[in-house]
Amino acid sequence: MQGKDPLESNSEIRRLLEAAIRAPSGDNCQPWRFRIQGTDSIGIYMVAERARSFFDYGMRGTMLSVGTVLENLRIQAVSDGLSFEVSYRMDDQSEMPEVVVSFRPDAQVPNDPSRVAAMLRRTVNRRPFLPIQPAQKKLEAILDNPLKGVEVTVINRRRDIRQWARLIYLADRIRYTHPVIHEELFSKILFSSEQAQKHRLGLEIDRLGAGPAAVSIMRFLQPWERMKRLQRFGVDRALANQSRFLALASGVLMLVSIPQDTRKGWIFAGEQVERLWVGAEEQGLCVHPMTVVLFLNQRFREEGMAGFLAQHRPLLEEIDENLNRLLGDKTGTMLFRMGTGLRMKDTAVRMPLESFID
Ligand SMILES: Cc1cc2nc3c(=O)[nH]c(=O)nc-3n(C[C@H](O)[C@H](O)[C@H](O)COP(=O)(O)O)c2cc1C
């Protein structure tokens, strides 16, 4: 029988939810809420206030992140010998999409503890990787068991990587010259481990890949007026070039796309993203999402220059022209680089489990 606090009385549900909150989210905003329904169902809801971001246009990134939660729940459920059923209750009109998952003991479910371990270890790695291709066998294992309705493109030819690296560069030029994005980025940085432990929401400075001088560099760049003045000396180009080099020096890039830009499609994409990411972790490979180019382009396609500065127009137009060619009718949901690199020694912070429960 279920007690007053289901997290206390139901260790199965607790284990599932602990897995759920290890899922990735844009800027580590953790935009989910869970409602425990009876002893065998969990409702997943999006939290708009935590999700708010210039990049999260139409909450698409948040929906993707709901998909990554689903995949974590699935991995944990399977490992615990539970069958897993999802009902996607959202439609494109409703305000708050909702997904409900139900679990049932099922002796047929194959147990895979190594996948759970990889899911719990999974984390972003923003360091440079070695410019060598991952072994074909590893890639095949990662791409095994694809999700229906989501396309994964492996970008491994040098010419193609160069094209994408150029688009990543252009998008980052916008990122570093945009006052709203600048403000948002700095509001999300956790500048010390004390701050990280206190808030447990946002981007820990030592995980940003900016090296040992990260705190001084970021503090220096924090005032927008200074950043604006530094544009005259090409600071945005220098920072954007770093992202370009990271992409160029990666083994492969991967693009996850969907045939139609629907809410359900974005959730499916998230499930696929997490499946690839956990698979990469199992194979000892590092992953770094580079989504700015896709998210800025979605906004530009729907709203044109609203929300951007005049100086961004040529950059946005070059991105749009190229993405039109590279994506065709598909919607690009996630772009990441994958490769061999120095592993992260721990995972990113999360809020306490209790704070996610309705
Ligand atoms: C939709 C989405 C977009 C993301 N975009 C980026 C990105 O452009 N650059 C980046 O470094 N990380 C990106 N991330 C990774 C998050 O920053 C990361 O998941 C979060 O900080 C939590 O860290 P963890 O994944 O290591 O647990 C993205 C994640 C999601 C779900």
The ligand as a Gaussian input file, in Angstrom:
#p B3LYP/6-31G(d) Opt

LIG

0 1
 C       17.712000      20.928000     -25.910000
 C       19.116000      20.986000     -25.385000
 C       20.018000      21.867000     -25.952000
 C       21.336000      21.937000     -25.488000
 N       22.222000      22.778000     -26.101000
 C       23.497000      22.844000     -25.666000
 C       24.443000      23.678000     -26.316000
 O       24.144000      24.333000     -27.322000
 N       25.704000      23.726000     -25.817000
 C       26.082000      22.992000     -24.722000
 O       27.229000      23.088000     -24.310000
 N       25.202000      22.171000     -24.104000
 C       23.929000      22.078000     -24.549000
 N       23.040000      21.229000     -23.944000
 C       23.473000      20.424000     -22.800000
 C       23.027000      21.035000     -21.481000
 O       23.722000      22.233000     -21.225000
 C       23.250000      20.005000     -20.372000
 O       22.428000      18.912000     -20.606000
 C       22.963000      20.561000     -18.996000
 O       23.883000      21.575000     -18.670000
 C       23.045000      19.474000     -17.924000
 O       24.292000      18.860000     -17.937000
 P       24.463000      17.283000     -18.154000
 O       23.857000      16.958000     -19.488000
 O       25.933000      17.090000     -18.137000
 O       23.758000      16.578000     -17.050000
 C       21.736000      21.119000     -24.405000
 C       20.815000      20.225000     -23.838000
 C       19.521000      20.143000     -24.326000
 C       18.552000      19.162000     -23.715000

